[in-house]
Amino acid sequence: MYYSRQAEKTIQALSKMFGAVLVAGPRQVGKTTMLENLCEDINHIALDDPILRASAEEESNTFFKDNPPPIFLDEIQKAPSLFEQIKILLDKSKKKGQFYMCGSQQFKMMKGVSESLAGRIGLLTLLGFSLREIYKMNCDLPFIPTEEYFETRKKQAANIAYDEIWNIIHRGSMPELCSNPEFDWQMFYSAYVRTYIERDVREITEIGDTVKFTKFMVAAAASTGQLLNLASLARDVGISNPTAERWLSVLVSSNIVYLLPPYYNNVTKRAVKTPKLYFLDTGLAAYLTKWNTPDVLKTGAMAGAFFETFVISEIIKSYYNKGILDLPLYFYRDKDMKEIDLLIENAGTLHPIEIKKHADPSQKDIASFAVLDKIAGTKRGSGGVVCLYEKLLTLKGDDKIIPINLL
């Protein structure tokens, strides 16, 4: 059974604007399935086939004579020499929607995308299922805590029970796990980690010690929702700081981890300038850190960090699915320990968000929002507390209690 994806509309729009469309994202989030569904009438070439890959790399100048566009190229990062040929063909034909591609690395890691196809290619990042997709909601607006957004979003709001949220956080957002409740969670992620390291990681960089790299992933998962501390990660695993930095870049480039940048400007001298680390799939993070059941996770020491990670990843998905690659998302923390979990920048206005796993938010949860009023040159907009309360309510002024089902 095929679950429709919110990114489909964006892909269709991009295909009318550009000659080529490239979908990137982690392994097994449904890139190939989505593009197969959208491109069912065109030729599909899977470049993880070694014979096809050799043909593409060694005879790239004749490859598209044997496989003329329109064409869907799966795992395009395995044959980067094709990018130059795609550029030549697009410059000749000027046609739109000729090449559909997907790969498990970020665009900037795919040699040839920026050099060969700038201005000729539409880009999209796909992650696992969002809550909207799990509950079949059609709203595709990027999340922003404004009256206009909530008016639209309230028309399609699923009733999600408290325990169900924790089941989703624990199980993760991988389409196979979401659509097959009988699949064993532990076996799935065990195979996922092994395949990810053996295929994607080794494709990006030479990793000699896979045991230590796995430990590094575990240490990173244990740090989800926290300020990035590379020295601590390196110390925990027994590797050098440069190695930790290189390994972290692998997790970022393969869309396993997201680094949320801090908000600061010339006026905010006391703001920290270190990003926060978030896993983009809470199920994978729970597996790595051995939170083996939803009940243990929701009552455990990392419950708050996992809830925050889940909310951040849901908001990221709402932007990525709309084709927004440069996310207007930040956090704020200063040396006086004043912190705002998330800032969403829109039209010169900052919308502050706190993320709390409890169901009884109060005005003290948004006390730190006032720090924005003291930063010259910033304009504070409506915000709120994303939490497990069931109704959208005004907390104070323009700030609201925001139920998780309205993300």
Secondary structure as a PSIPRED ss2 file (coil, helix, strand):
# PSIPRED VFORMAT (PSIPRED V4.0)

   1 M C   1.000  0.000  0.000
   2 Y C   1.000  0.000  0.000
   3 Y C   1.000  0.000  0.000
   4 S C   1.000  0.000  0.000
   5 R C   1.000  0.000  0.000
   6 Q C   1.000  0.000  0.000
   7 A H   0.000  1.000  0.000
   8 E H   0.000  1.000  0.000
   9 K H   0.000  1.000  0.000
  10 T H   0.000  1.000  0.000
  11 I H   0.000  1.000  0.000
  12 Q H   0.000  1.000  0.000
  13 A H   0.000  1.000  0.000
  14 L H   0.000  1.000  0.000
  15 S H   0.000  1.000  0.000
  16 K H   0.000  1.000  0.000
  17 M H   0.000  1.000  0.000
  18 F C   1.000  0.000  0.000
  19 G C   1.000  0.000  0.000
  20 A E   0.000  0.000  1.000
  21 V E   0.000  0.000  1.000
  22 L E   0.000  0.000  1.000
  23 V E   0.000  0.000  1.000
  24 A E   0.000  0.000  1.000
  25 G C   1.000  0.000  0.000
  26 P C   1.000  0.000  0.000
  27 R C   1.000  0.000  0.000
  28 Q C   1.000  0.000  0.000
  29 V C   1.000  0.000  0.000
  30 G C   1.000  0.000  0.000
  31 K H   0.000  1.000  0.000
  32 T H   0.000  1.000  0.000
  33 T H   0.000  1.000  0.000
  34 M H   0.000  1.000  0.000
  35 L H   0.000  1.000  0.000
  36 E H   0.000  1.000  0.000
  37 N H   0.000  1.000  0.000
  38 L H   0.000  1.000  0.000
  39 C C   1.000  0.000  0.000
  40 E C   1.000  0.000  0.000
  41 D C   1.000  0.000  0.000
  42 I C   1.000  0.000  0.000
  43 N E   0.000  0.000  1.000
  44 H E   0.000  0.000  1.000
  45 I E   0.000  0.000  1.000
  46 A E   0.000  0.000  1.000
  47 L C   1.000  0.000  0.000
  48 D C   1.000  0.000  0.000
  49 D C   1.000  0.000  0.000
  50 P H   0.000  1.000  0.000
  51 I H   0.000  1.000  0.000
  52 L H   0.000  1.000  0.000
  53 R H   0.000  1.000  0.000
  54 A H   0.000  1.000  0.000
  55 S H   0.000  1.000  0.000
  56 A H   0.000  1.000  0.000
  57 E H   0.000  1.000  0.000
  58 E H   0.000  1.000  0.000
  59 E C   1.000  0.000  0.000
  60 S H   0.000  1.000  0.000
  61 N H   0.000  1.000  0.000
  62 T H   0.000  1.000  0.000
  63 F H   0.000  1.000  0.000
  64 F H   0.000  1.000  0.000
  65 K H   0.000  1.000  0.000
  66 D H   0.000  1.000  0.000
  67 N C   1.000  0.000  0.000
  68 P C   1.000  0.000  0.000
  69 P C   1.000  0.000  0.000
  70 P C   1.000  0.000  0.000
  71 I E   0.000  0.000  1.000
  72 F E   0.000  0.000  1.000
  73 L E   0.000  0.000  1.000
  74 D E   0.000  0.000  1.000
  75 E C   1.000  0.000  0.000
  76 I H   0.000  1.000  0.000
  77 Q H   0.000  1.000  0.000
  78 K H   0.000  1.000  0.000
  79 A C   1.000  0.000  0.000
  80 P C   1.000  0.000  0.000
  81 S C   1.000  0.000  0.000
  82 L H   0.000  1.000  0.000
  83 F H   0.000  1.000  0.000
  84 E H   0.000  1.000  0.000
  85 Q H   0.000  1.000  0.000
  86 I H   0.000  1.000  0.000
  87 K H   0.000  1.000  0.000
  88 I H   0.000  1.000  0.000
  89 L H   0.000  1.000  0.000
  90 L H   0.000  1.000  0.000
  91 D H   0.000  1.000  0.000
  92 K H   0.000  1.000  0.000
  93 S H   0.000  1.000  0.000
  94 K C   1.000  0.000  0.000
  95 K C   1.000  0.000  0.000
  96 K C   1.000  0.000  0.000
  97 G C   1.000  0.000  0.000
  98 Q C   1.000  0.000  0.000
  99 F E   0.000  0.000  1.000
 100 Y E   0.000  0.000  1.000
 101 M E   0.000  0.000  1.000
 102 C E   0.000  0.000  1.000
 103 G E   0.000  0.000  1.000
 104 S C   1.000  0.000  0.000
 105 Q C   1.000  0.000  0.000
 106 Q C   1.000  0.000  0.000
 107 F H   0.000  1.000  0.000
 108 K H   0.000  1.000  0.000
 109 M H   0.000  1.000  0.000
 110 M C   1.000  0.000  0.000
 111 K C   1.000  0.000  0.000
 112 G C   1.000  0.000  0.000
 113 V H   0.000  1.000  0.000
 114 S H   0.000  1.000  0.000
 115 E H   0.000  1.000  0.000
 116 S H   0.000  1.000  0.000
 117 L H   0.000  1.000  0.000
 118 A C   1.000  0.000  0.000
 119 G C   1.000  0.000  0.000
 120 R C   1.000  0.000  0.000
 121 I E   0.000  0.000  1.000
 122 G E   0.000  0.000  1.000
 123 L E   0.000  0.000  1.000
 124 L E   0.000  0.000  1.000
 125 T E   0.000  0.000  1.000
 126 L C   1.000  0.000  0.000
 127 L C   1.000  0.000  0.000
 128 G C   1.000  0.000  0.000
 129 F C   1.000  0.000  0.000
 130 S C   1.000  0.000  0.000
 131 L H   0.000  1.000  0.000
 132 R H   0.000  1.000  0.000
 133 E H   0.000  1.000  0.000
 134 I H   0.000  1.000  0.000
 135 Y C   1.000  0.000  0.000
 136 K C   1.000  0.000  0.000
 137 M C   1.000  0.000  0.000
 138 N C   1.000  0.000  0.000
 139 C C   1.000  0.000  0.000
 140 D C   1.000  0.000  0.000
 141 L C   1.000  0.000  0.000
 142 P C   1.000  0.000  0.000
 143 F C   1.000  0.000  0.000
 144 I C   1.000  0.000  0.000
 145 P C   1.000  0.000  0.000
 146 T C   1.000  0.000  0.000
 147 E H   0.000  1.000  0.000
 148 E H   0.000  1.000  0.000
 149 Y H   0.000  1.000  0.000
 150 F H   0.000  1.000  0.000
 151 E H   0.000  1.000  0.000
 152 T H   0.000  1.000  0.000
 153 R H   0.000  1.000  0.000
 154 K H   0.000  1.000  0.000
 155 K H   0.000  1.000  0.000
 156 Q H   0.000  1.000  0.000
 157 A C   1.000  0.000  0.000
 158 A C   1.000  0.000  0.000
 159 N C   1.000  0.000  0.000
 160 I C   1.000  0.000  0.000
 161 A C   1.000  0.000  0.000
 162 Y H   0.000  1.000  0.000
 163 D H   0.000  1.000  0.000
 164 E H   0.000  1.000  0.000
 165 I H   0.000  1.000  0.000
 166 W H   0.000  1.000  0.000
 167 N H   0.000  1.000  0.000
 168 I H   0.000  1.000  0.000
 169 I H   0.000  1.000  0.000
 170 H H   0.000  1.000  0.000
 171 R H   0.000  1.000  0.000
 172 G C   1.000  0.000  0.000
 173 S C   1.000  0.000  0.000
 174 M C   1.000  0.000  0.000
 175 P H   0.000  1.000  0.000
 176 E H   0.000  1.000  0.000
 177 L H   0.000  1.000  0.000
 178 C H   0.000  1.000  0.000
 179 S H   0.000  1.000  0.000
 180 N C   1.000  0.000  0.000
 181 P C   1.000  0.000  0.000
 182 E C   1.000  0.000  0.000
 183 F C   1.000  0.000  0.000
 184 D C   1.000  0.000  0.000
 185 W H   0.000  1.000  0.000
 186 Q H   0.000  1.000  0.000
 187 M H   0.000  1.000  0.000
 188 F H   0.000  1.000  0.000
 189 Y H   0.000  1.000  0.000
 190 S H   0.000  1.000  0.000
 191 A H   0.000  1.000  0.000
 192 Y H   0.000  1.000  0.000
 193 V H   0.000  1.000  0.000
 194 R H   0.000  1.000  0.000
 195 T H   0.000  1.000  0.000
 196 Y H   0.000  1.000  0.000
 197 I H   0.000  1.000  0.000
 198 E H   0.000  1.000  0.000
 199 R H   0.000  1.000  0.000
 200 D H   0.000  1.000  0.000
 201 V H   0.000  1.000  0.000
 202 R H   0.000  1.000  0.000
 203 E H   0.000  1.000  0.000
 204 I H   0.000  1.000  0.000
 205 T C   1.000  0.000  0.000
 206 E C   1.000  0.000  0.000
 207 I C   1.000  0.000  0.000
 208 G C   1.000  0.000  0.000
 209 D C   1.000  0.000  0.000
 210 T H   0.000  1.000  0.000
 211 V H   0.000  1.000  0.000
 212 K H   0.000  1.000  0.000
 213 F H   0.000  1.000  0.000
 214 T H   0.000  1.000  0.000
 215 K H   0.000  1.000  0.000
 216 F H   0.000  1.000  0.000
 217 M H   0.000  1.000  0.000
 218 V H   0.000  1.000  0.000
 219 A H   0.000  1.000  0.000
 220 A H   0.000  1.000  0.000
 221 A H   0.000  1.000  0.000
 222 A H   0.000  1.000  0.000
 223 S C   1.000  0.000  0.000
 224 T C   1.000  0.000  0.000
 225 G C   1.000  0.000  0.000
 226 Q E   0.000  0.000  1.000
 227 L E   0.000  0.000  1.000
 228 L C   1.000  0.000  0.000
 229 N C   1.000  0.000  0.000
 230 L H   0.000  1.000  0.000
 231 A H   0.000  1.000  0.000
 232 S H   0.000  1.000  0.000
 233 L H   0.000  1.000  0.000
 234 A H   0.000  1.000  0.000
 235 R H   0.000  1.000  0.000
 236 D H   0.000  1.000  0.000
 237 V H   0.000  1.000  0.000
 238 G C   1.000  0.000  0.000
 239 I C   1.000  0.000  0.000
 240 S C   1.000  0.000  0.000
 241 N H   0.000  1.000  0.000
 242 P H   0.000  1.000  0.000
 243 T H   0.000  1.000  0.000
 244 A H   0.000  1.000  0.000
 245 E H   0.000  1.000  0.000
 246 R H   0.000  1.000  0.000
 247 W H   0.000  1.000  0.000
 248 L H   0.000  1.000  0.000
 249 S H   0.000  1.000  0.000
 250 V H   0.000  1.000  0.000
 251 L H   0.000  1.000  0.000
 252 V H   0.000  1.000  0.000
 253 S H   0.000  1.000  0.000
 254 S C   1.000  0.000  0.000
 255 N C   1.000  0.000  0.000
 256 I C   1.000  0.000  0.000
 257 V E   0.000  0.000  1.000
 258 Y E   0.000  0.000  1.000
 259 L E   0.000  0.000  1.000
 260 L E   0.000  0.000  1.000
 261 P C   1.000  0.000  0.000
 262 P E   0.000  0.000  1.000
 263 Y C   1.000  0.000  0.000
 264 Y C   1.000  0.000  0.000
 265 N C   1.000  0.000  0.000
 266 N C   1.000  0.000  0.000
 267 V C   1.000  0.000  0.000
 268 T C   1.000  0.000  0.000
 269 K C   1.000  0.000  0.000
 270 R C   1.000  0.000  0.000
 271 A E   0.000  0.000  1.000
 272 V C   1.000  0.000  0.000
 273 K C   1.000  0.000  0.000
 274 T C   1.000  0.000  0.000
 275 P C   1.000  0.000  0.000
 276 K E   0.000  0.000  1.000
 277 L E   0.000  0.000  1.000
 278 Y E   0.000  0.000  1.000
 279 F E   0.000  0.000  1.000
 280 L C   1.000  0.000  0.000
 281 D C   1.000  0.000  0.000
 282 T H   0.000  1.000  0.000
 283 G H   0.000  1.000  0.000
 284 L H   0.000  1.000  0.000
 285 A H   0.000  1.000  0.000
 286 A H   0.000  1.000  0.000
 287 Y H   0.000  1.000  0.000
 288 L H   0.000  1.000  0.000
 289 T C   1.000  0.000  0.000
 290 K C   1.000  0.000  0.000
 291 W C   1.000  0.000  0.000
 292 N C   1.000  0.000  0.000
 293 T C   1.000  0.000  0.000
 294 P H   0.000  1.000  0.000
 295 D H   0.000  1.000  0.000
 296 V H   0.000  1.000  0.000
 297 L H   0.000  1.000  0.000
 298 K H   0.000  1.000  0.000
 299 T C   1.000  0.000  0.000
 300 G C   1.000  0.000  0.000
 301 A C   1.000  0.000  0.000
 302 M C   1.000  0.000  0.000
 303 A H   0.000  1.000  0.000
 304 G H   0.000  1.000  0.000
 305 A H   0.000  1.000  0.000
 306 F H   0.000  1.000  0.000
 307 F H   0.000  1.000  0.000
 308 E H   0.000  1.000  0.000
 309 T H   0.000  1.000  0.000
 310 F H   0.000  1.000  0.000
 311 V H   0.000  1.000  0.000
 312 I H   0.000  1.000  0.000
 313 S H   0.000  1.000  0.000
 314 E H   0.000  1.000  0.000
 315 I H   0.000  1.000  0.000
 316 I H   0.000  1.000  0.000
 317 K H   0.000  1.000  0.000
 318 S H   0.000  1.000  0.000
 319 Y H   0.000  1.000  0.000
 320 Y H   0.000  1.000  0.000
 321 N C   1.000  0.000  0.000
 322 K C   1.000  0.000  0.000
 323 G C   1.000  0.000  0.000
 324 I C   1.000  0.000  0.000
 325 L C   1.000  0.000  0.000
 326 D C   1.000  0.000  0.000
 327 L C   1.000  0.000  0.000
 328 P C   1.000  0.000  0.000
 329 L E   0.000  0.000  1.000
 330 Y E   0.000  0.000  1.000
 331 F E   0.000  0.000  1.000
 332 Y E   0.000  0.000  1.000
 333 R E   0.000  0.000  1.000
 334 D E   0.000  0.000  1.000
 335 K C   1.000  0.000  0.000
 336 D C   1.000  0.000  0.000
 337 M C   1.000  0.000  0.000
 338 K C   1.000  0.000  0.000
 339 E E   0.000  0.000  1.000
 340 I E   0.000  0.000  1.000
 341 D E   0.000  0.000  1.000
 342 L E   0.000  0.000  1.000
 343 L E   0.000  0.000  1.000
 344 I E   0.000  0.000  1.000
 345 E E   0.000  0.000  1.000
 346 N E   0.000  0.000  1.000
 347 A C   1.000  0.000  0.000
 348 G C   1.000  0.000  0.000
 349 T E   0.000  0.000  1.000
 350 L E   0.000  0.000  1.000
 351 H E   0.000  0.000  1.000
 352 P E   0.000  0.000  1.000
 353 I E   0.000  0.000  1.000
 354 E E   0.000  0.000  1.000
 355 I E   0.000  0.000  1.000
 356 K C   1.000  0.000  0.000
 357 K C   1.000  0.000  0.000
 358 H C   1.000  0.000  0.000
 359 A C   1.000  0.000  0.000
 360 D C   1.000  0.000  0.000
 361 P C   1.000  0.000  0.000
 362 S C   1.000  0.000  0.000
 363 Q H   0.000  1.000  0.000
 364 K H   0.000  1.000  0.000
 365 D H   0.000  1.000  0.000
 366 I H   0.000  1.000  0.000
 367 A H   0.000  1.000  0.000
 368 S H   0.000  1.000  0.000
 369 F H   0.000  1.000  0.000
 370 A H   0.000  1.000  0.000
 371 V H   0.000  1.000  0.000
 372 L H   0.000  1.000  0.000
 373 D H   0.000  1.000  0.000
 374 K H   0.000  1.000  0.000
 375 I C   1.000  0.000  0.000
 376 A C   1.000  0.000  0.000
 377 G C   1.000  0.000  0.000
 378 T C   1.000  0.000  0.000
 379 K E   0.000  0.000  1.000
 380 R E   0.000  0.000  1.000
 381 G C   1.000  0.000  0.000
 382 S C   1.000  0.000  0.000
 383 G C   1.000  0.000  0.000
 384 G E   0.000  0.000  1.000
 385 V E   0.000  0.000  1.000
 386 V E   0.000  0.000  1.000
 387 C E   0.000  0.000  1.000
 388 L C   1.000  0.000  0.000
 389 Y C   1.000  0.000  0.000
 390 E C   1.000  0.000  0.000
 391 K C   1.000  0.000  0.000
 392 L C   1.000  0.000  0.000
 393 L E   0.000  0.000  1.000
 394 T E   0.000  0.000  1.000
 395 L E   0.000  0.000  1.000
 396 K E   0.000  0.000  1.000
 397 G C   1.000  0.000  0.000
 398 D C   1.000  0.000  0.000
 399 D E   0.000  0.000  1.000
 400 K E   0.000  0.000  1.000
 401 I E   0.000  0.000  1.000
 402 I E   0.000  0.000  1.000
 403 P E   0.000  0.000  1.000
 404 I H   0.000  1.000  0.000
 405 N H   0.000  1.000  0.000
 406 L H   0.000  1.000  0.000
 407 L C   1.000  0.000  0.000
